[in-house]
Amino acid sequence: MITVLPVLLLLLFGTIDFGLLFRDWMLLGHSARVAARTATMYHNPCNQGTIRALARADGMDALALADVEGDIEVAGPVCSRGLVTATARSDYQPAMLGAFVPSLNGIPLTAVVAMRGEF
């Protein structure tokens, strides 16, 4: 019984940490989608620098609402037809296993979303 308990606790904590990691990855994908959608919407007048800043700000707002620290980058043609790519990056800090397995701290997460601008 004593040897089984640590293994069961490791499985339980690993399952919880994996669920939290998957949650953060899904939230990164959502924030990248928000940024890409903002970048591909019609804006009048269309200034590429302003639209990129607005798209990044919308994606960062989505990250802040989800309580995830990260960064968003928007690339591609914003004011014309073409593929706009939004990339969201963050480092995941395990809630439970990080104290026992230090190599798990700072797992890089990336979500990339591409949308076509239709103007």
N, C-alpha and C positions, 0 to 999 in steps of 0.2 A: 504494500500500500504506500509506503514512504517513497519508493522509487517511481511510482506511477504518478503521484501528485505533481512533481515538477514538470513532467512531460505534458500532462493535461493542462497545466497553467500556461506553459509555453504555447501550446496549440490555441488556447483561448485568447491569450494576449496577441498572438500572431494573427488570428482571425479578426480581432478588433482593429489592429493596426492596418491590416490590408483593406478593411472596409473604409477606414478613414482616408487611406491613400487613394482608393478608388473614388471616394467622394470629392477629394481635392482635384483629382484629374478631370472629373466630370464638370466641376465648377470652372476649371481653367478652359475647358472646351466651350462652355456657355459664354464666358467673358470674351473669348476670341471670336465667337459667333456674333456677339453684340457689336464688337469693334468692326468686323468685316461688313456687317449689315449697314452700320452707320457710314462706312466708307463707300459703299456702293449705291447709296440712296442719292436721288437727284437733289443737288444744292444749287441755288441761284443767288448770287454769282458763285462760280466754282473756283476756289483758290486751293491748289493742292496742299500747301502747307497748313492752311486752316482746317481743311477737311481731315488731314492725317491727325492733327492735334485733337480735333473733336472726336474722331473715331477712337483714338488712344484713351482720351478722357472717359468716354462712355464705357470702354472695356475695363478701365481701372475702377470706375464706379461699381461695375458689376462684381469685380474682385473684392472691393471693399465691403459691399453688402454681404458677400459670402464669407467675410472674415478670413480671406486668403491673401497672404502677401506674395506679390509677384510683379511681373512686368509684361507689357504688351508692346508688340512692334507691328506696324502696318506697312506692307510693301506692295508695290504694283501701281498701275495707272489708276488714279482716283477719279479724275474728271473726264474719262473717256471709256469706251468699251474695252474690256480686258479683264484679266483675272487679278483680283485683289486678294492678298494673303495676309491674314492676321495670325501672329504667333504669340501665344501666352506661355510664359515660363515661371516656374516657382521651384523652391526647394522644400521637400516634405520632411518634417521633423516627426519621427514616430512618437506617439503618445506614451506607449508602454515599454516597447522593446528597446528603445534608444538607450536607456540606462544600462541594460544588460549586454547589448551588442552595439558598441560605439561605431562600428563601421556602417551601421544603418542610418546614422544621422546625416541629414542633408541629401536625401535622394532627389536627383533632378527630375522634374516633371515638365513635359512640353506638350502643348496642344496646338495644332495648326488647322486653320479653317480657311478655305478658299471659296470666294464667291465672284461671280461674273457681274461686272457693272453693265447695266442696260440703260443707255441714255438715248 
